[in-house]
Amino acid sequence: MRVTIKDIARELDVGVSTVSRALNHSYGVHPDTIALVERKAAELGYVPNLGAKQLVGKKSGLIGIFMPEFEMEATPEHHEFFSPICKALRGLGKDAVIFPVSHAWYKQGSLTEWVQQRSLEGGIFMPPFWKSHPLMKEALKLRLPSVNLSDALGPQCSLVRSDDHEGGRLAGSLLMEKGHRNIGYIDGEAHLSVCQERLAGFREALAGGVRLVVSQGDFSGTGGAAAVLQLLRDCPEITAVCCANDLMAMGAITALEKEGHRVPEDISVMGYDGAFFTAYMNPPLTTICHNSARIGARAVELLANLLNGGPSQGERVPPELVERESVRCL
């Protein structure tokens, strides 16, 4: 059962208004009272009802955008969504507040503090803040009106993401059309739904008689380099390799060239995500591109619906195949 400020007041034998003012650090409340109330709130597991606070207070017009910080090599794919989201928020009369959040070392309770300190009306959570991440768990518990771009969906949290199953299918279909029948696939972290869906779609597109060899990567360029060399050891006949993200494809191409394999003359390579810099690689990379403009704009539309009292929704946006020069026809 949800703990309320009435429960805290009863435990401390003080008025509800005193508890409310202490939790909000209102002017005139003694610091000792604030500390006492906050200790009791933490002891009881109190979580503020943000929806109720917004009903009684003036709306700030501020929306938090939560962007991941990585301690490892990673492609900043969330940057592709940032501009469309900010543009759509301006059209809604809202301002964005950017929160860089360590993906590996999130401090529990930080989101609650940020929401209270900045009076945030809602939040947009960039990938890869999955529903299993402590930041998203806290957002769902707070019932902060939110939109997630990974896989989280809840009573006050809508979801919009790229259709990764369709993207995988597009990639597999292209290699089939180009005549490849000995194909390697470099996966990301296999436990993630995004990886499972991309690989499932890829497998679905392959016809009978195709040999598919899967190697494990980790979304890094270094991982892609190691995985492609493993693929060649496992199956020297491979003529094409699909990578679960662009950074692994870049690492794979670098490793292949160091070993004397030409791309695409000897081995075709394609990526996934559609990072803008892939157009300037040598050779320019064939990839699956997220519809970032549509996802960003739709994220704000879904958030506006929640702020107006509407229900949460889940939606997938089809990606697009961007064919360049790294895949050849046999």
N, C-alpha and C positions, 0 to 999 in steps of 0.2 A: 504494500500500500504506500502511495506517495506521501512523503513527509512534507508538511506545510509549515508556514510561519506560526500558525496557531499551535502546532505541536511544540515548537521551540519555546513559544511564550509560556505554554503550560508547564514545561519542564523547568523553566527559569523563574516562574511566578512573576512575570512582567507582562505589560500590555503588548498586544499585537502590533500597535503602532510603533512601540519602542524597538521591537525586533525588526520591523520593516525599515525604520530609519537607520538602525545600526548596520544592517546588511547593505544598505545603499550609501553608507558613510556620509549621511546627511550632516549638514552643519549643525553644531550644537550638541551632538552626541559625544559623550565622554569616551576617550580612547579605551578606557578599561571596559566600558559597556560593549563597545564594538568587538573587542577581543573576546569577551565572555560569550557573546552571541555567536561569533564566528566559530569558536571552539565547540559550542553545543551543536551548531548546524552541521559541522564536520562529523561530530560524534554520531548524530542521528542519520547521516547520509542525505542531508537536505540538498536538493537541486532546484535552483530558482526556476519559476514558471515564467519563461521569457515572453510568452504570448500575453499573459496577464499584465506584465509590466508595460508592454507596448500599448495596451488598451487604456491604461490610466496616465500614461506619459506622452509627451510630444515625440513624434517620430523623428529620428535623426537624419534619415535620408542616406545613411551609410550602409554599404554592403561590403562585407569582408571577402576578399579573394585570397584563398589559401594555396600557396605555391610551395612545392617540395624543394628542399635543399638536400643534395646528395653528397656523401663522403666518398662515393665511388664514381667511376667513369660512367656517364649516362648522357643520353640525348635529351635535351630540354624540350620535349615535345609540347609541354604545356604552354610554351611561348607562342605557339601557333594559334592558340585559342584566346590569348590575352587581349589582343586588339579588338576582335569582334565583340567580346564580352564588354569591354569598357565603352565601346561605341553604343551598344544596345542599352547599357545602364544610363548613359547620358540622355538617351532618348526617353528613358523612363523617369528622368528627373532625379536619378540617384548618383551618388559618388562612390567610387571604389576606394577601399582601404586595403593595401597589400600587406599580407602577412607571410613572410618566408618562414617555413616550418621545417626543421630537421626531420627527414623521413625516418631516420634510424633512432633518433634520440628525442622523441617527443615527451615533454614534461606534462604528466597528468594534471588536469585542472587549468592548463593555460588557456584553452578555448573559452572556458567560463569567464576567466578574468578579462580576456580581450573583449568579449561580448559586453560585459558589464562596464568596462572602462570606456569603451568607444560607443556604447549604446547602439550596437549593430542591429539592423533590422533583419538581416539574413546573411547567408554565406554561399559562396560557390567554391567547390573543392576540386582542384585540378587533379589529373592523373599523376601518379598512381596512388592516390589515397583510397585504398580499397575499404570495403565494409569491415574488414578484420583489423584495420589500422586503429590504434587507440584514439587518434584525432576524430575519426568518423564515428567510433563508438560513443565518444563524448557528445558529438553533435546530435546523434540520434537520441541519446538519453536526455539532452537538453530540449529536444524538440525545436531546435532553432530552424526556422524556415530556410531550407537549403536545397541546393542542386549539386549532385555529385556527377563527375564525368568518368567514373570507373565502374562500380558495380553496386553501390549502396542505394537502397530504396527503403523508405519507411513512411510513417504517418505524416511527417512534416519534411520529408526529404524526397525530391524527385530525382530522376536519373535520365541523363541523355548521354549516349556514347556512340562511338562508331560501331557498325555491324561487322564484328571481326570474323564471324563465320562466312559472311559474304565476301569479305576481303580475301580470306584464305582460298575460297572457291575461285575468285578472279585470278589469283596467282597461279593456282594449279591449272586452270583452264588455259592460260597463256602458254605455259610450258608444254602442255599437250598439243596445242595448235601449232607450236613451233617444231614439233616432231621429237621432243625429248622423251625417252622411255627409261633411262637410268638416271634417276633424280635423287639429289640429296636435299635434306631439309635440316636447317639449324634452328632448334627450338630455343625459347627463352626459359624462364623458370616454370617448370612443368606443372606446378601446383596452382598456378594462377589461371583464372578462367579465361583471360584474354589469350593466353597461349593455347589452352585447350581448344578454344573456339577457332582460332586461326588454323591450327593443325587439322582439326576435324573438317573444316571447309576445304582445306587443301586436299586432304585424302578423298573427299567426296567427288572432287573434280577429275581425279585420275581414273583412267579406264583400266580394264583388265590387261594383264601383260606388262604393266609398268612396274619396274622395281623401284621402291622408295626406301631409302636408308635415312634414318633420323639420328642426328647427333645433338648432344645437349650443349647449349650455350648458356650465357648469363646476361644477355642484352648489352654486353660491352664489346668494344672492338677487339680487345685481347681475347675474349671468349670466342668471338667469331673466327679469329685467326686459328686458334687451337682446334676448334670444331671442324673447320673445313679440311684441315690436314688429316684429322681423324677419319673424316668421310672418305678421303682418297685412299687411305690405308685399308679401310673396310671394303671399299668398292671402287677400284681404279677406273672402272668403265663409266663412271658418272660424267654426264655431259652438261648438267645444269644443277645449280644450287639455289634454293630459296631460303632466305633468312627471315626470322620473325621480327627483326627491326633493321633499320638502316645502318646503325652503328656496327652491328655484327657483319653486315654486308661489306662495309668499308674495311673492316679488319680482315674479312675473308679475301677480298680482292688484293689487299696488300700482301697477305701471306702467299697467295697463289702466284703473284708476280715474282716474289722472292724465290719461289721454287721453280721458276721458269715456265709457268703456265700463263698463257695469254687469255685475257678476258675481253671479248667473248669468243675469240677464235678457237680456243681449246676448251674452255668451260664458261658457260653462261652463269651470271649471278644476278639475282634480284633481291630487293629489300622490301621493307614494310614500314610505313608511317608517313612517307612523303615529306621528309624534312627538306626545307628550301635549298639547303646547300648540296643536296644530291644531284641537282641539275648541273653542278660545276665540277663534279668528280671526273676522273679519267679512267674509263669511259663514263659518260653521264649515266646515272643509275636508273634502271627500270624499277619501279616501286609501286606499292599500293598507298594511295594518298587519302588521309582523312579529310572529310569536308569540314574543315575547321571553321569556316565562316558560318555555315549552317548550324553546327553544334554550338558555337558561341552565342549566336543570336537566339537559338532555341532555349539555351540554358537560362537566359534572362527572361524569356517569355514564361517558362515554367516557374521561375522564382516569383514573377509578378502574380501569377495565378495563386501561389501559396500565400503571398502577402495579402491578397484580397479574399482569403478564406477558402480558396478552392482546394480540391484533393490533390495528393501527390500522384505523379504519373511517371511511367517509364517509357523511354523511346530510343530507338536505334536509327542511326543515320547511315545510309549506304556509302561506303568509300568508293574511290575511283581508281582505275588502273592508269598509271602514267608510264607509257612505253617510251623508252629512250634507246640507248645503244649498248647496254650491258648484256642483253639476251639476243642470241642469233637464232635463225631458222636453220635446222639441219637439212 
